[in-house]
């Protein structure tokens, strides 16, 4: 990197640290201020913060690999999550906020009854707050190594004596963090450089996120999102220019890969029937561990200052994530196909995909000028920082509120924890989270199967997370049964059934079986197991005012039983209208930018007009 590039990165670092100090005093007052920014966030800030976290440093690399193999259509695996974001916005966002809880694990306290409530709350705190959270952190850091290795040559910057000391320490510990030699470095130097980079990044992020809490995290996220979007725009401009211009991209794809392959690259629809893939994109947006927003999405939603702002947050996230981000990435990945062509007949194995993914980083080095390169590197580091700060703050919320406060203090020690004590625990828990993340990162290769199990586990719990809001029959047994069934059935799907028949080795079949049978278990336990006691249901209904099917509860309270179903179906209508605007806009603008060889852009223009037509029908609901 040149001096100008380094200056741009340093400005970003100073801004983030300043944000942490600025919010330090108010964040130290209590857990609500530290974890939820005092429930004072505006919708657009919360939405941008979620979008910044979702960007992640490894996502554009993933997109580059997906398009190289399956074209634009393969990206529906990412775009389909927009439906979950809109469900959170229009159906569940207000309910999350009205619940008054600090974490999604705490929701079990007001939704269910029985001696198992505290067990379920602790289980979710440990599983989500530590295991899943730390595995995600570890995988993001491993992906970040690809960026660090190229752009942060510590062996050139640090004094030789000091660097050799670090090199020998890394070698003695047997740590190996290398992206595969893309930077042309030996394994030892690459690992040492990457260890230094990871340590500095973690120290930097932990400093401002633990100091200022969610308020500083969100404030920094907004700046980081702006940086990465501007940087990506410049990258797209230079990449398209390097490839010969936007108007010639489709023709060059035909020239290099042939008409059929070129059409596959830029088509938003499948060029052949792909039933398994359609099942995946049809199911995975709702059969996942964050289906109702559980996690940092719910945290941002609960931090909004009103129900309408929570709704706005979900909509801003959806359009930022699905439309804006994608339309900036697509010109880059298509240009990379032209600039770095490959033989269409080559086998698309893991090595091929990994090589194509790394070209996103290679392009930054090859054709971005000074200053713009620094901005893009800063943007990638900002995306990484945004993901890390969110997961640290989110993990701290479980440890302070659900494990220390609810279990250690209230259940075991029979005392109340004071506000400053809880904030201290939240800050200290970040050290534990980071330590576990480092351990997982150092051994990531040995837990890949465990990670696959966790993905299937998410599919098994997705339905109950949504149903608990919209159906009064869902009880404590339903959620515990979904978790236990997922833990037991996931290894069978991974290790036993594939030996019975090859079809069970297919990802779509595993997802289908887990989704179907776990939902069956949830419904059976909801019908035949004891319902939540009346006092708990009454309190939940009165506080949350949930949508859906709460007829018995409403009748017992003497309220209109039609209100909850009306909310539910109105929300579904808004999800459909807003989703139509979002996806028609994506397909329309994308089709105009990347014309399918031999076809006109007429239908693409129609899609854009349809998108604009739908906007007034859902826009007014943002202020209802």
Secondary structure, 3 states (H helix, E strand, C coil): CCHHHHHHHHHHHHHHHHHHHHCHHHHCCCHHHHHHHHHCECHHHHHHHHHHHHHHHHHHHHHHHHHHHHCHHHHHHHHCHHHHHHHHHHHHHHHHHHHCCCCCCCHHHHHCCCCCHHHHHHHHHHHHHHHHHHHHHHHHHHHHHHHHHHHCCHHHHCCHHHHHHHHHHHHHHCCCCCCCCCCCCCHHHHHHHHHHHHHHHHHHHHHHHHHHHHHHHHHHHHHHHHHHHHHHHHHHHHHHHHHCCHHHHHHHHHHHHCHHHHHHHHCCCCCCCCHHHHHHHHHCCCCCCCCCCCCHHHHHHHCECCHHHHHHHHHHHHHHHHHHHHHHHHHHHHHHHHHCCCCCCCCCCHHHHHHHHHHHHHHHHHHCCCCHHHHHHHHHHHHHHHHHHHHHHHHHHHHHHHHHHHHHHHHHHCCCCCHHHHHHHHHHHHHHHHHHHHHHHHCHHHHHHHHHHHHHHHHHHHHHHHHHHHECCCCHHHHHHHHHHHHHHHHHHHHHHHHHCHHHHCHHHHHHHHHHHHHHHHHHHHHHCCCCCHHHHHHHHHHHCCCCECHHHHHHHCCCCHHHHHHHHHHHHHHHHHHHHHHHHHHHHHHHHCCCCCCCCHHHHHHHHHHHHHHHHHHHHHHC
